Structure formats: C-alpha cells, structure tokens
Amino acid sequence: MTLIFLLFACFIAAPTFEAASVQTHKTVLFLHSYHRADWTETIMEGYEAGLQGVAGLATYVEYMDTKKIETAEYLNKLRDIYEMKFAGIRFDVVLASDDNAFHFALRHQTGLFKNTPVVFCGVNRFEEGMTAGRENVVGVLERDDLEETLAFAFRARPGTRTVFVINDNTEASRKHIESLSRIMKTAYPRTALKTMGHLTYTEIMQAMFSLPSESVVLFISLWQDAAGRPISVEETSRVLTASPVPVFGRSGWLIGKGLAGGKCVTGFSQGKAAAGLARHILEGRPTSELPRVLESPNQFFFDHRELKEHGMVSVPLPPGSIVINEPRSFFETNKLVILTTAGVTFGLLAFIVVLAVSLVRLKRTSQQLQARKMELLASQETLSGILSASPSGIVKIKDRVFEWVNDAMCRITGYDENDLVGHDSRFLYPDDEEYERVGRDIYQKGQEESRWVRKDGTVRELLFQVAKTRSDSYIAIITDITERIETARALRESEKLYRSIIEKIQDVFYRYDKNGYL
C-alpha cells in the first residue's frame, strides 16, 4: 500500500515549470509548508518578483500540506516521495516557506537536498542553535507585532474591556497565544483575554454574533477548528465579517476580507525578501557574506470600509500605513471622463486656433489670387456662392464620372443635375473617338477644346480646364465658346468675302485729304 501511495504521489506532484529530466543552468525548489492558498500564493508572488530577470532558471514547486497532517509518518513519506522525484536533480537553492518546510529542509539538507543552500521565510519558531554549524542557511523571520497592533486597537477603541482571539490549535497558533498573554498581562492587565481555539466553526460563528460592544477581536489563525475540520479562506472571511466589533490582526492577506487592520506580516514581503537572498546565492555570492537572519518586514495595513463601519475613520493611523478601499476623490472617480473632456476641449481649442489661422491665410491667398478660380474654393460657403454664380460650367469628376455639377453645367448641356451626376460623360460626346481623345490629352495639358451634344441635339463648342484635387478627383471648368468660335468663323468669312469683292472690281479707287494728299 505504501508503495502505491509513493508512486501515485510522484505522478500528481510533478514540477511546475520544467520537467525533472531537464537540468538548466540554475535550479530552484520552492518548498511550502501548506497547501495552495492566499498566503502561499502571495509568497510565490514575492518569490517571482525577487527572482525576476534571473536567466536560465528552472523552478519546482512543492506544497507539503501540513495544515491537514504533520505526523512523523506523513513527513517520512514526503521525504521518500521527494527522493524519488529529485533523484537526478541537484538544486542550487531551496526556498522554504513557514516552519514545517524550514524544519523539513534543515533535517534533510545534507541527504535529500545534497547540502543545497536553504533560504527560509515565514518562520516563527526560530532559535540560533537551529542553524549552528550551517553557513548555507539564511532567511527571513516572521515576527508578529501584536503589541503594536493592540496599541492601535486600544487607541481606536479606548473603552475595550475584552479581547476575543480567533485561533486554532496549531503549534504556531499556540506560540502566538503565549506571546499575546504576556503582552496583555503587562500592558493591559485590566482587560480580559478570551480565546476561541476550543470552539468548532459553528460555535465560533455563533460567538461572533453575540460579542459585546465594549470588545475587539484579534485574529491569529483559523486553518482548522477544534474538531479538526479544515477551514477555508472563504469561511474565515465569513467569521470576520460576522463580527459586530472590529477585527484586528497580523494577516495581510485578510485585509479586504473582514480584517479592519493591524501591523501585518505579508506573504509578498516575506517571499520577496527571501528571494533577494536566494538571488545573491544564484549569482555566486557565498552565504557567509549574507545576513543570516532578516527581521520580519511588517507594515500597517487597514481596510477603510471596516474603519468606517466601526466608526474609526477619524483615528490617526500610524505613519506609512497602507489603506485599501479608500473613497476616491471626484477626480479619481471621474478621471477618465475628466481627462477625456479636457482632451476634447483642448483639441477643440487647438482646432479653432488652427482654423482661425487657416481662414486668415486662405482669405489673404484668395485676395491675392482672385484671378485663379480654382483657388477661390477655400471654403464650402465661398465655393457654393462662386459655383452658383459662375457663368461657366463647373463639375467635380472622377474617372470621368460626374460627382457634382453646378447650374451653369446644366444650362450648357440642357440636362438636369440628376441626368449628369453619377453618369459617365461619354454620352455627351459626338462619338467615342472624340471621348477617348479628350480623355487622353486633357489630363496631360490641363485644358482642351472639344464638342458636346446637348440634350436637344445641338452641338456646342467647349473649352475644358481641369485641376486635380487631393481626393484623386478633378475639378473641371467648362466654358461655352460656341459663339466665340462662330464669331471668329463669321469674321473670317466676311474678310474672305471682302477681299473677293475688291479683287473683282476693275475701277481704281483712291482716297485723298483736303490738301490733295493721297
């Protein structure tokens, strides 16, 4: 049966990032005392932050799950499993979080872990003698600042007569209760201290609903109740939120889940500090040059919603406190709207300025170039007025299809606007040859003479002048030169007739003035 258990555990507890058979330049084992939960996951986040950028790093993660069971038999089986899993691996660093993983790593450092340096964090039960003679063990302690947390609680609730403690019966919790009892006897001898380690989860919930108003709650830990039933984070949060009085504590991961605040130990700060030590080892620095033990990097955390609910918003917080769920200012609440509005307003102002400058320039240009019709089209209103009043036909054309025509164009062709817009100009030419010739020559020369057939069948002589727009269309000015051509033709005919008459007269004509001069 034991063999089956060992083989099964080997398969389900595979390494997280790299296969065991693949050995990269640096290999790290993250050994956690407990199961995956908020606390261990924030430690992992701290590890990742502290080791970010380390090249060629293979990482393995193991959860010992000792909140549920930590018997000698269980720990020996874990050792056997790890011996099978890691037989072909030599770790460069073992990072052990919390007491059970730390003591396990110390116990098996020379055998299982082949004298690999051990970096610990989250350790409460630490004595200098534990690492005597071992230079390759360094780490970060987890020390409670219960005294400072209680000092704030009594300052915020000066009428407190009883401190109720939420705790379980784990070894770590018992150590915390011993420390808390000493603090209470010394600093608050008239205040009663009542623990809940002897209650089941249901009894704890019932007790929370009936807490007296002249009391506070101090949370230590609640991984399991008195009956040994494991308690989830969600269940712990329900206990905290059920309290009619504020709950203070040391667990940063419960801020936002019912804990009002306190000087907290955070998994992230513990993990990051430990990863900083591990990084030095991975970079080749001897452990003898590193600090053997770092003090717990604790910090005050508060939940503004809990402070408000229990009337503690006006209480001054310790310097450097981190507060979550603070009400945001009008600017923070409407930041996107405000910035968007400001951006749009600024953009409109800039556009108005640019437009004003452009209009001034366009006006100056139009005044200087009045003779050039195409450059008088500076604005839509000016364009509309000019086009409507122009005696010449003006059209916008693309690929020889009319996009827009003015009234004069309709008069010249005899067609309505609807007959022209959207249609190819081919139907106006007397034949396809003339249509192709104009299309070939006009865009090269800029102007060309041709003929169009009006709707009534009459032919008009026209002068086309074109200019390209920015949108690949063309503006064309069409001038009816039929009368001019006919007049020129009539003059030529008259001159020809006059010369013919003169040449046929036989008599001599002469002219002289009054003085007799010819």
C-alpha positions as CSV (number, residue, x, y, z in Angstrom):
1,M,0.0,0.0,0.0
2,T,2.8,2.4,0.9
3,L,4.5,1.7,-2.5
4,I,1.3,2.5,-4.3
5,F,1.0,5.8,-2.4
6,L,4.5,6.8,-3.2
7,L,4.1,6.0,-6.9
8,F,0.8,7.9,-7.1
9,A,2.2,10.9,-5.4
10,C,5.1,11.0,-7.8
11,F,2.8,11.4,-10.7
12,I,0.4,14.0,-9.2
13,A,3.1,16.3,-7.7
14,A,5.0,17.0,-10.9
15,P,7.3,20.1,-11.1
16,T,5.6,23.3,-12.2
17,F,7.7,24.8,-14.9
18,E,10.3,22.3,-16.1
19,A,10.4,18.5,-16.5
20,A,12.6,16.8,-13.9
21,S,14.7,15.3,-16.6
22,V,15.7,18.7,-18.0
23,Q,18.5,20.4,-16.0
24,T,19.1,24.0,-16.8
25,H,21.8,26.3,-15.6
26,K,20.2,27.2,-12.3
27,T,17.5,25.1,-10.4
28,V,15.4,26.3,-7.5
29,L,12.9,24.4,-5.3
30,F,10.0,26.4,-3.7
31,L,9.0,24.2,-0.7
32,H,5.8,25.4,1.0
33,S,4.6,24.1,4.4
34,Y,1.0,24.4,3.5
35,H,-1.5,24.0,0.6
36,R,-2.2,26.5,-2.1
37,A,-4.0,29.4,-0.5
38,D,-3.8,33.2,-0.4
39,W,-0.8,33.1,2.0
40,T,1.3,30.7,0.0
41,E,0.3,32.4,-3.3
42,T,1.4,35.8,-2.1
43,I,4.7,34.3,-1.0
44,M,5.0,32.9,-4.6
45,E,4.4,36.3,-6.0
46,G,7.2,37.7,-3.8
47,Y,9.5,34.9,-5.0
48,E,8.7,35.7,-8.6
49,A,9.3,39.4,-8.0
50,G,12.6,38.9,-6.3
51,L,13.9,36.4,-8.9
52,Q,12.6,38.3,-11.9
53,G,15.3,38.6,-14.6
54,V,17.4,35.6,-13.5
55,A,18.3,33.9,-16.7
56,G,18.1,30.1,-17.3
57,L,16.2,29.4,-14.1
58,A,14.2,26.2,-13.7
59,T,11.8,26.2,-10.8
60,Y,10.0,23.4,-8.9
61,V,7.1,23.9,-6.5
62,E,6.0,21.6,-3.7
63,Y,3.1,22.0,-1.3
64,M,3.6,19.9,1.9
65,D,0.0,20.5,3.0
66,T,0.9,20.1,6.7
67,K,-2.1,22.2,7.9
68,K,-4.1,19.0,7.4
69,I,-1.5,16.5,8.7
70,E,2.0,16.7,10.0
71,T,2.7,13.4,11.6
72,A,6.2,11.8,11.5
73,E,4.9,9.1,9.3
74,Y,3.5,11.6,6.8
75,L,6.7,13.6,6.7
76,N,8.8,10.5,6.2
77,K,6.6,9.5,3.2
78,L,7.1,13.0,1.8
79,R,10.8,12.5,2.1
80,D,10.6,9.2,0.2
81,I,8.5,10.8,-2.5
82,Y,11.0,13.7,-2.9
83,E,13.9,11.3,-3.0
84,M,12.2,9.5,-6.0
85,K,11.2,12.8,-7.7
86,F,14.5,14.6,-7.3
87,A,17.0,11.7,-7.6
88,G,18.5,13.2,-10.7
89,I,18.4,16.8,-9.7
90,R,20.8,19.0,-7.7
91,F,19.1,22.2,-6.6
92,D,21.1,25.4,-6.4
93,V,18.8,26.9,-3.8
94,V,15.9,25.6,-1.7
95,L,13.4,28.3,-0.6
96,A,11.3,27.0,2.3
97,S,8.3,28.9,3.5
98,D,6.9,28.7,7.1
99,D,8.1,26.5,9.9
100,N,7.3,23.0,8.8
101,A,9.1,23.4,5.4
102,F,12.0,25.1,7.1
103,H,12.5,22.3,9.7
104,F,12.0,19.7,6.9
105,A,14.7,21.3,4.8
106,L,17.1,21.5,7.7
107,R,16.5,17.9,8.7
108,H,17.2,16.7,5.1
109,Q,19.6,19.3,3.9
110,T,22.7,17.0,3.8
111,G,20.9,13.9,2.5
112,L,17.8,14.6,0.3
113,F,18.9,18.1,-0.8
114,K,22.7,17.3,-1.1
115,N,23.9,20.3,1.0
116,T,22.0,22.8,-1.1
117,P,21.8,26.3,0.5
118,V,18.4,26.8,2.2
119,V,16.7,30.2,2.3
120,F,13.7,30.4,4.6
121,C,10.8,32.8,5.2
122,G,7.7,33.0,7.3
123,V,9.4,31.1,10.2
124,N,8.1,31.8,13.7
125,R,9.8,29.1,15.8
126,F,13.4,30.0,15.3
127,E,16.4,29.7,17.6
128,E,20.0,30.5,16.8
129,G,21.0,26.9,17.6
130,M,18.9,25.5,14.8
131,T,21.5,26.7,12.2
132,A,24.6,26.2,14.3
133,G,27.4,24.9,12.1
134,R,25.5,25.5,8.9
135,E,26.7,28.5,7.0
136,N,24.5,27.8,4.0
137,V,21.2,28.6,5.8
138,V,19.8,32.1,5.7
139,G,16.4,33.6,5.8
140,V,13.6,35.9,6.9
141,L,11.8,35.6,10.2
142,E,8.1,36.0,10.7
143,R,7.7,38.1,13.8
144,D,4.3,39.3,15.0
145,D,3.9,42.9,16.0
146,L,1.0,42.0,18.2
147,E,1.9,44.7,20.7
148,E,1.7,47.5,18.1
149,T,-1.5,46.1,16.7
150,L,-3.0,46.0,20.2
151,A,-1.8,49.5,20.9
152,F,-3.7,50.8,17.9
153,A,-6.8,48.8,18.7
154,F,-6.9,50.3,22.3
155,R,-6.3,53.8,20.9
156,A,-9.1,53.3,18.4
157,R,-11.4,51.6,20.9
158,P,-10.5,53.1,24.3
159,G,-13.5,51.5,26.1
160,T,-12.4,48.0,25.3
161,R,-12.9,45.6,28.2
162,T,-12.4,42.2,26.4
163,V,-10.1,41.0,23.6
164,F,-11.6,37.9,21.9
165,V,-9.0,35.9,20.0
166,I,-9.8,33.8,16.9
167,N,-7.2,31.0,16.9
168,D,-6.8,27.3,16.1
169,N,-4.8,24.6,17.9
170,T,-1.8,24.5,15.6
171,E,1.6,24.8,17.2
172,A,2.2,28.2,15.6
173,S,-1.1,29.5,17.0
174,R,-0.2,28.3,20.5
175,K,3.0,30.2,20.3
176,H,1.1,33.4,19.3
177,I,-1.3,32.9,22.3
178,E,1.6,32.6,24.7
179,S,3.2,35.8,23.4
180,L,-0.2,37.6,23.4
181,S,-0.9,36.6,27.0
182,R,2.4,38.1,28.2
183,I,1.6,41.4,26.4
184,M,-1.9,41.6,27.8
185,K,-0.7,40.9,31.4
186,T,2.0,43.6,31.1
187,A,0.3,46.3,29.1
188,Y,-3.5,45.7,29.7
189,P,-3.9,43.9,32.9
190,R,-7.5,45.0,33.4
191,T,-8.6,43.7,30.0
192,A,-9.9,40.2,29.7
193,L,-8.5,37.8,27.1
194,K,-10.7,35.1,25.7
195,T,-9.6,32.6,23.0
196,M,-11.7,30.5,20.7
197,G,-9.3,27.6,20.0
198,H,-11.7,25.2,21.8
199,L,-14.7,26.0,19.6
200,T,-15.9,24.4,16.4
201,Y,-16.5,26.6,13.3
202,T,-20.3,26.7,14.0
203,E,-19.7,27.7,17.6
204,I,-17.2,30.4,16.6
205,M,-19.8,31.9,14.2
206,Q,-22.4,31.9,16.9
207,A,-20.0,33.5,19.3
208,M,-19.2,36.3,16.8
209,F,-22.8,37.3,16.5
210,S,-23.1,37.9,20.3
211,L,-19.9,39.8,21.0
212,P,-20.3,42.7,23.4
213,S,-19.9,46.3,22.1
214,E,-17.0,47.0,24.5
215,S,-14.7,44.5,23.0
216,V,-12.4,43.9,20.0
217,V,-11.4,40.8,18.1
218,L,-7.8,39.8,17.4
219,F,-7.3,37.2,14.6
220,I,-4.4,34.9,15.0
221,S,-5.2,31.9,12.6
222,L,-8.0,29.6,11.7
223,W,-6.8,26.8,9.5
224,Q,-8.9,24.2,11.4
225,D,-11.4,24.3,14.2
226,A,-11.4,22.4,17.5
227,A,-13.0,19.4,15.7
228,G,-10.0,19.2,13.3
229,R,-12.1,20.3,10.3
230,P,-10.1,22.4,7.8
231,I,-11.3,25.9,7.4
232,S,-11.2,27.7,4.0
233,V,-10.3,31.3,3.4
234,E,-13.9,32.0,2.5
235,E,-15.1,30.5,5.8
236,T,-12.6,32.6,7.7
237,S,-13.8,35.7,5.9
238,R,-17.4,35.0,6.9
239,V,-16.3,34.8,10.5
240,L,-14.6,38.1,10.3
241,T,-17.4,39.9,8.5
242,A,-19.9,38.5,11.1
243,S,-18.3,40.4,13.9
244,P,-20.2,43.4,15.2
245,V,-16.9,44.9,16.6
246,P,-13.7,45.5,14.6
247,V,-11.3,42.6,14.0
248,F,-7.6,43.4,14.1
249,G,-4.8,41.0,13.2
250,R,-1.5,40.3,11.6
251,S,-2.6,38.6,8.4
252,G,-2.2,41.0,5.4
253,W,-4.0,38.6,3.1
254,L,-7.2,39.1,5.1
255,I,-7.3,42.8,4.6
256,G,-10.3,43.3,2.4
257,K,-11.9,40.1,3.7
258,G,-13.2,41.4,7.0
259,L,-10.0,42.4,8.8
260,A,-10.0,46.0,9.9
261,G,-6.2,46.3,10.1
262,G,-3.1,45.8,12.1
263,K,0.7,45.6,11.7
264,C,0.7,42.7,9.2
265,V,3.0,40.1,8.0
266,T,2.6,39.8,4.2
267,G,3.5,36.8,2.2
268,F,4.7,39.0,-0.6
269,S,7.2,40.9,1.5
270,Q,8.4,37.7,3.1
271,G,8.8,36.0,-0.3
272,K,10.5,38.9,-1.9
273,A,13.0,39.4,0.9
274,A,13.8,35.6,0.8
275,A,14.1,35.7,-3.0
276,G,16.6,38.6,-2.7
277,L,18.9,36.4,-0.6
278,A,18.4,33.5,-3.0
279,R,19.3,35.8,-5.9
280,H,22.7,36.6,-4.3
281,I,23.4,32.9,-3.9
282,L,22.4,32.1,-7.5
283,E,24.7,34.9,-8.7
284,G,27.6,33.2,-6.9
285,R,27.8,35.2,-3.6
286,P,28.8,33.0,-0.6
287,T,26.1,32.7,2.1
288,S,28.8,33.7,4.6
289,E,28.6,37.2,3.2
290,L,24.8,37.4,3.5
291,P,22.9,38.3,6.7
292,R,22.0,35.1,8.5
293,V,18.6,36.3,9.6
294,L,16.4,39.2,8.4
295,E,13.8,40.7,10.6
296,S,10.2,40.4,9.6
297,P,9.3,43.2,7.1
298,N,6.0,44.0,8.7
299,Q,3.8,47.0,7.8
300,F,0.5,48.5,9.0
301,F,-2.4,47.7,6.7
302,F,-6.0,48.9,7.0
303,D,-9.3,48.5,5.2
304,H,-11.1,51.9,5.1
305,R,-14.5,50.2,4.7
306,E,-14.0,48.4,8.0
307,L,-12.7,51.5,9.7
308,K,-15.8,53.4,8.6
309,E,-18.2,50.6,9.6
310,H,-16.8,50.6,13.1
311,G,-16.5,54.4,13.5
312,M,-12.7,54.6,13.4
313,V,-12.2,56.8,10.3
314,S,-11.1,59.8,12.4
315,V,-8.5,57.8,14.4
316,P,-5.0,58.8,13.2
317,L,-3.2,55.9,11.5
318,P,0.4,55.0,12.1
319,P,2.9,56.7,9.7
320,G,3.4,54.8,6.5
321,S,0.2,52.8,6.8
322,I,-1.3,51.3,3.6
323,V,-5.1,51.8,3.3
324,I,-7.3,49.9,0.8
325,N,-10.8,50.7,-0.3
326,E,-10.4,54.4,0.5
327,P,-13.2,56.6,-1.1
328,R,-11.8,58.0,-4.2
329,S,-11.8,61.8,-4.9
330,F,-14.1,63.3,-7.5
331,F,-11.1,63.4,-9.9
332,E,-10.2,59.7,-9.2
333,T,-13.8,58.6,-9.6
334,N,-14.2,60.5,-12.9
335,K,-10.6,60.5,-14.0
336,L,-11.4,59.1,-17.5
337,V,-14.3,61.5,-18.1
338,I,-12.4,64.5,-16.9
339,L,-9.3,63.7,-18.9
340,T,-11.3,62.9,-21.9
341,T,-13.3,66.1,-21.6
342,A,-10.1,68.1,-21.1
343,G,-8.5,66.5,-24.0
344,V,-11.5,67.1,-26.3
345,T,-11.8,70.7,-25.1
346,F,-8.1,71.3,-25.7
347,G,-8.3,69.6,-29.0
348,L,-11.3,71.8,-30.0
349,L,-9.5,75.0,-28.9
350,A,-6.4,73.9,-30.8
351,F,-8.7,73.2,-33.8
352,I,-10.3,76.6,-33.5
353,V,-6.9,78.3,-33.4
354,V,-5.7,76.4,-36.3
355,L,-8.9,77.0,-38.2
356,A,-8.7,80.7,-37.4
357,V,-5.1,80.9,-38.7
358,S,-6.1,78.9,-41.7
359,L,-9.0,81.1,-42.5
360,V,-6.8,84.2,-42.3
361,R,-4.3,82.6,-44.6
362,L,-7.0,81.5,-47.0
363,K,-8.5,84.9,-47.0
364,R,-5.2,86.5,-47.8
365,T,-4.5,84.0,-50.5
366,S,-7.9,84.4,-52.1
367,Q,-7.4,88.2,-52.2
368,Q,-4.1,87.8,-53.9
369,L,-5.2,85.2,-56.4
370,Q,-8.7,86.3,-57.3
371,A,-7.9,85.7,-61.0
372,R,-7.4,82.0,-60.3
373,K,-10.8,80.4,-60.0
374,M,-9.7,77.0,-58.6
375,E,-8.0,78.6,-55.6
376,L,-11.1,80.6,-54.7
377,L,-12.7,77.3,-53.5
378,A,-11.2,77.8,-50.0
379,S,-14.4,77.2,-48.0
380,Q,-17.7,75.5,-48.7
381,E,-19.8,78.6,-48.4
382,T,-17.5,80.6,-50.8
383,L,-17.4,77.6,-53.1
384,S,-21.2,77.4,-53.2
385,G,-21.6,81.1,-53.9
386,I,-18.9,81.1,-56.7
387,L,-20.2,77.9,-58.3
388,S,-23.8,79.1,-58.3
389,A,-22.9,82.5,-59.8
390,S,-20.3,81.2,-62.3
391,P,-21.4,81.5,-65.9
392,S,-19.0,78.6,-66.7
393,G,-19.9,75.0,-66.0
394,I,-18.0,73.6,-63.0
395,V,-18.0,70.0,-62.2
396,K,-16.3,67.5,-59.9
397,I,-15.4,64.4,-61.8
398,K,-13.6,61.1,-61.0
399,D,-12.8,58.5,-63.6
400,R,-14.8,60.7,-66.0
401,V,-17.9,60.2,-63.9
402,F,-19.7,63.3,-62.7
403,E,-19.7,63.6,-58.9
404,W,-21.1,67.2,-58.7
405,V,-22.3,69.8,-61.3
406,N,-23.3,73.4,-61.0
407,D,-26.3,75.2,-62.6
408,A,-24.3,76.5,-65.5
409,M,-23.3,73.0,-66.4
410,C,-26.9,72.1,-66.6
411,R,-27.6,75.1,-68.9
412,I,-24.7,74.2,-71.2
413,T,-25.8,70.6,-71.6
414,G,-29.5,71.0,-71.3
415,Y,-29.6,68.1,-68.9
416,D,-30.8,68.2,-65.3
417,E,-28.4,67.6,-62.4
418,N,-29.8,64.1,-61.9
419,D,-29.1,63.3,-65.5
420,L,-25.5,64.1,-65.1
421,V,-24.4,63.2,-61.5
422,G,-23.3,59.6,-61.3
423,H,-23.0,59.1,-65.0
424,D,-20.0,58.9,-67.3
425,S,-19.5,61.9,-69.6
426,R,-19.3,59.6,-72.7
427,F,-22.9,60.3,-73.7
428,L,-22.2,64.0,-74.2
429,Y,-19.5,63.5,-76.9
430,P,-20.5,63.2,-80.6
431,D,-18.5,60.0,-80.9
432,D,-16.3,57.6,-79.0
433,E,-13.2,58.8,-80.8
434,E,-13.6,62.3,-79.5
435,Y,-14.3,61.0,-76.0
436,E,-11.1,59.0,-76.0
437,R,-9.0,61.9,-77.4
438,V,-10.1,64.3,-74.8
439,G,-9.6,61.8,-72.0
440,R,-6.1,61.2,-73.4
441,D,-5.0,64.8,-73.8
442,I,-6.8,66.9,-71.2
443,Y,-5.2,65.4,-68.1
444,Q,-1.7,66.0,-69.6
445,K,-2.3,69.5,-70.9
446,G,-4.7,70.8,-68.2
447,Q,-7.0,72.2,-70.9
448,E,-8.5,71.1,-74.2
449,E,-11.2,72.1,-76.6
450,S,-13.9,69.7,-77.7
451,R,-17.6,69.4,-78.6
452,W,-20.6,68.2,-76.6
453,V,-24.0,67.3,-77.9
454,R,-26.8,69.0,-75.9
455,K,-30.0,67.2,-74.9
456,D,-31.8,69.0,-77.7
457,G,-29.3,67.6,-80.3
458,T,-27.4,70.8,-80.9
459,V,-23.6,70.8,-80.7
460,R,-21.7,73.2,-78.5
461,E,-18.0,74.1,-78.7
462,L,-16.4,74.0,-75.3
463,L,-13.2,74.7,-73.5
464,F,-12.2,72.3,-70.7
465,Q,-9.8,73.3,-67.9
466,V,-9.0,70.7,-65.2
467,A,-7.2,70.6,-61.9
468,K,-6.6,67.6,-59.6
469,T,-7.9,67.6,-56.0
470,R,-6.4,65.8,-53.0
471,S,-9.0,63.1,-53.2
472,D,-8.0,61.9,-56.7
473,S,-11.0,63.7,-58.2
474,Y,-10.8,66.5,-60.7
475,I,-12.4,69.9,-60.8
476,A,-13.3,70.9,-64.4
477,I,-14.3,74.4,-65.6
478,I,-16.3,74.2,-68.8
479,T,-16.7,77.3,-70.9
480,D,-19.1,77.5,-73.8
481,I,-17.0,79.1,-76.6
482,T,-19.5,78.3,-79.4
483,E,-20.4,82.0,-80.0
484,R,-16.7,83.0,-79.9
485,I,-15.9,80.3,-82.5
486,E,-18.9,81.2,-84.6
487,T,-18.0,84.9,-84.5
488,A,-14.4,84.2,-85.4
489,R,-15.7,82.0,-88.2
490,A,-18.1,84.7,-89.4
491,L,-15.2,87.3,-89.3
492,R,-13.1,85.0,-91.4
493,E,-15.9,84.5,-93.9
494,S,-16.6,88.3,-94.1
495,E,-12.9,89.1,-94.6
496,K,-12.8,86.5,-97.3
497,L,-15.9,87.9,-99.0
498,Y,-14.5,91.5,-98.7
499,R,-11.2,90.5,-100.3
500,S,-13.0,88.7,-103.1
501,I,-15.2,91.7,-103.9
502,I,-12.2,94.0,-104.0
503,E,-10.2,91.8,-106.3
504,K,-13.2,91.6,-108.8
505,I,-13.7,95.4,-109.2
506,Q,-11.9,96.8,-112.3
507,D,-12.0,100.5,-111.5
508,V,-9.3,102.2,-109.4
509,F,-10.3,103.6,-106.1
510,Y,-8.2,106.1,-104.2
511,R,-8.6,108.5,-101.4
512,Y,-7.0,111.9,-100.6
513,D,-7.4,114.6,-98.0
514,K,-8.4,118.2,-98.4
515,N,-4.8,119.2,-99.1
516,G,-4.7,116.9,-102.0
517,Y,-2.5,114.3,-100.5
518,L,-3.3,110.6,-101.2
